[in-house]
Amino acid sequence: MLYILVLLREEVRGRSEGTNPITFCAKQIPMTSVIILEPEHPAASPDTARISSVLEKLRTAGYAISRLPAASAENPVVSRILAQKGNAALPITLVNNFPMITGRYPSNDELKQILAVPDGIIEPKHCGCCCIEGCGCE
């Protein structure tokens, strides 16, 4: 499991002369992971092209996201979903190993919300000056 490091402010009480020094301690908080389970050979479509591009951008930015064939899933809940709905349930999006979306790929907005992705990583930023070369917009 991936972890991020967070510094928390901890006040130390009961010091002599009423002082209240501040110390910092490290606390591990699990990072959200996303796994997209899909058919062994997903059909080519604009949606599969979009999700490939978005996942590459997110991986490059350091987000824990992967794409796997559904047959490789060892999650009992996924097995139950596939037994009930078959391939119609694919793709399945797991968030921290919990099925969140079935039957379609997550939208860009859903991925941004699930992973707390800031603007400009998934979609290019638009600042209104895109006709000027070198302005930093895409």
TAZINOR-V822315 format. One record per residue. N is the residue number from 1. SS is DSSP state (alpha for helix, beta for strand, coil for the rest). PHI is phi as a letter, one per 30 degrees, with the letter a starting at -180 (999 if undefined). NEAR is the number of other ideal C-beta (glycine too) atoms within 8 Angstrom. Layout:
N,SS,PHI,NEAR
N,SS,PHI,NEAR
This chain:
1,coil,999,5
2,coil,d,7
3,beta,b,8
4,beta,c,7
5,beta,c,7
6,beta,b,8
7,beta,c,7
8,beta,c,8
9,beta,d,6
10,beta,b,8
11,beta,d,6
12,coil,c,9
13,coil,c,5
14,coil,i,3
15,coil,d,9
16,alpha,d,4
17,alpha,i,4
18,alpha,i,5
19,coil,d,6
20,coil,b,8
21,coil,d,6
22,beta,c,8
23,beta,b,6
24,beta,c,8
25,beta,b,7
26,beta,c,8
27,beta,b,7
28,beta,c,8
29,beta,b,7
30,beta,d,8
31,coil,d,9
32,coil,d,10
33,beta,c,11
34,beta,b,15
35,beta,b,11
36,beta,c,16
37,beta,c,13
38,beta,b,11
39,coil,e,10
40,coil,e,5
41,coil,b,4
42,coil,d,7
43,coil,d,6
44,coil,d,5
45,coil,a,6
46,alpha,e,5
47,alpha,d,8
48,alpha,d,11
49,alpha,d,9
50,alpha,d,10
51,alpha,d,12
52,alpha,d,8
53,alpha,d,8
54,alpha,d,11
55,alpha,d,12
56,alpha,d,8
57,alpha,d,10
58,alpha,d,14
59,alpha,d,9
60,alpha,d,6
61,coil,d,8
62,coil,j,4
63,coil,d,9
64,beta,d,8
65,beta,b,13
66,beta,b,8
67,beta,b,8
68,beta,b,10
69,beta,d,8
70,alpha,e,14
71,alpha,d,5
72,alpha,d,6
73,coil,d,10
74,coil,c,3
75,coil,d,9
76,alpha,d,5
77,alpha,d,8
78,alpha,d,13
79,alpha,e,9
80,alpha,d,8
81,alpha,d,12
82,alpha,d,12
83,alpha,d,5
84,alpha,d,7
85,alpha,c,8
86,alpha,i,6
87,alpha,d,6
88,alpha,d,6
89,alpha,d,11
90,coil,d,12
91,coil,d,14
92,beta,c,15
93,beta,c,14
94,beta,c,14
95,beta,c,10
96,coil,h,7
97,coil,i,7
98,beta,c,7
99,beta,d,11
100,beta,c,8
101,beta,b,11
102,beta,b,11
103,coil,i,8
104,coil,a,7
105,coil,d,11
106,coil,d,12
107,coil,d,6
108,alpha,e,9
109,alpha,d,6
110,alpha,d,9
111,alpha,d,15
112,alpha,d,10
113,alpha,d,7
114,alpha,d,11
115,alpha,c,11
116,coil,h,7
117,coil,d,10
118,coil,d,5
119,coil,e,5
120,coil,j,6
121,coil,d,8
122,coil,d,9
123,coil,c,6
124,coil,d,6
125,coil,d,9
126,coil,b,7
127,coil,c,8
128,coil,i,5
129,coil,b,7
130,coil,d,9
131,coil,d,3
132,coil,c,6
133,coil,d,3
134,coil,i,4
135,coil,d,8
136,coil,j,5
137,coil,d,10
138,coil,c,5
